[in-house]
Amino acid sequence: MPRKPVTNRSCDNAQCTLRGQFGKGNVIRYGFFRRKRGRHRRYRCTACSKTFCSTTGTPYYRLQHSRNTFDEVVQMTVDGVGISVTARVKRLSWNTVARWRERAAGAARGFNYQMTHGYELKELQADEIRTLLDGKRQPVWVMATIEVWSRLWPACIVGRRSYRNTRAVIRETARRGHFEHLPLITTDGFQFYAPVISRLFGTTCVHGQVMKQWASNRVIRVDRELVTGSGHALDAALSRSEDSTDLNTSFIERLNLTIRQGSAYLCRRSPCHARVKEHLTNHLELLRCYYNFVRPHRALKFGKETRTPAMQAGLASRRLSFRQIFTAMLLFVLAWLDFETEKTRIEALKWAA
């Protein structure tokens, strides 16, 4: 008797003609295999005759510890705990914790790539965070954006504070979202924001800049300047906003604080600075996934319900957990997603050049 096909699994074999395609009837159940933590379901692809298990393509594949331990390590990572402390508390080796963090970051990158799109741009703010790499010898910038109405963190770029990276982060935010009315965009006085926003949005936005003057670690003066749009359009955009009554960058600055608190690499006066750029980029992808889909935002509390930014933006119907994200059906084609993500990033950088 032929076995009934499984519709919620896809083949992960790179040479298979049906790789990453669901509902094709080529995947069947193929018994179990045993490990020290119990038995696991095995599947077989009838197109290429390769077998795989239920954790293939997820961070849990060939894990020698429990999934709960893996999830707890990831939770400590996004809570700003460094690798050494995590390894000591969980009684794991340093290399194991570092390897698990890279696995989780790869899964989060694929999940962000597939899920963070289709949100509405109502009010956008952008800013940068300065940090150090390579033993505090190389300065680098983290450029981030926030959609104020939903508190969504749409995009993040790590690199030099240049025109190319400014354009990449604004373009990624605009490409994955849409707007029904003229969006209100607020930035600081960095020189590349105005030409980038003017080129990408033209006259279809209202762009204002907030410039602060500091003395003795205190803000002594705040200047606001309207760069794109008319005063009437600015008043209309502020009247539609549920959060702002004037041009401000307070929401992106609060997000910067959340990023610093959630990343041991970015804490001030910390010995845990990233040695290479890729480690910081991967950690921020994991933190962005946690912030958007897992962590409830206290500013989004409606009665007894506290929503995540993804729920408010319409990207998710409920609060997700790391287990749900790491075992999502999308991650069975994680290698393909990583390739597409890297190809999109390269194309974006070429286009920006």
Sequence and secondary structure as in RCSB ss.txt:
>XXXX:A:sequence
MPRKPVTNRSCDNAQCTLRGQFGKGNVIRYGFFRRKRGRHRRYRCTACSKTFCSTTGTPYYRLQHSRNTFDEVVQ
MTVDGVGISVTARVKRLSWNTVARWRERAAGAARGFNYQMTHGYELKELQADEIRTLLDGKRQPVWVMATIEVWS
RLWPACIVGRRSYRNTRAVIRETARRGHFEHLPLITTDGFQFYAPVISRLFGTTCVHGQVMKQWASNRVIRVDRE
LVTGSGHALDAALSRSEDSTDLNTSFIERLNLTIRQGSAYLCRRSPCHARVKEHLTNHLELLRCYYNFVRPHRAL
KFGKETRTPAMQAGLASRRLSFRQIFTAMLLFVLAWLDFETEKTRIEALKWAA
>XXXX:A:secstr
    B SS  B  TT TTBT  SSS EEEEEEEEETTEEEEEEEETTT  EEETTTTSTTTT SS HHHHHHHHH
HHHTT  HHHHHHHHT  HHHHHHHHHHHHHHHHHHHHHHS SEE SEEEEEEEEEEETTTTEEEEEEEEEETTT
TB   EEEE SSHHHHHHHHHHHHHHEE SS  EEEE S TTHHHHHHHHHTTSSEEEEEEEEEETTEEEEEEEE
EEES HHHHHHHHHH SS SS   HHHHHHHHHHHHH TTT TT S   SSHHHHHHHHHHHHHIIIIIS  GGG
EETTEE  HHHHHTS SS   HHHHHT GGGGGHHHHHHHHHHHHHHHHHHH 
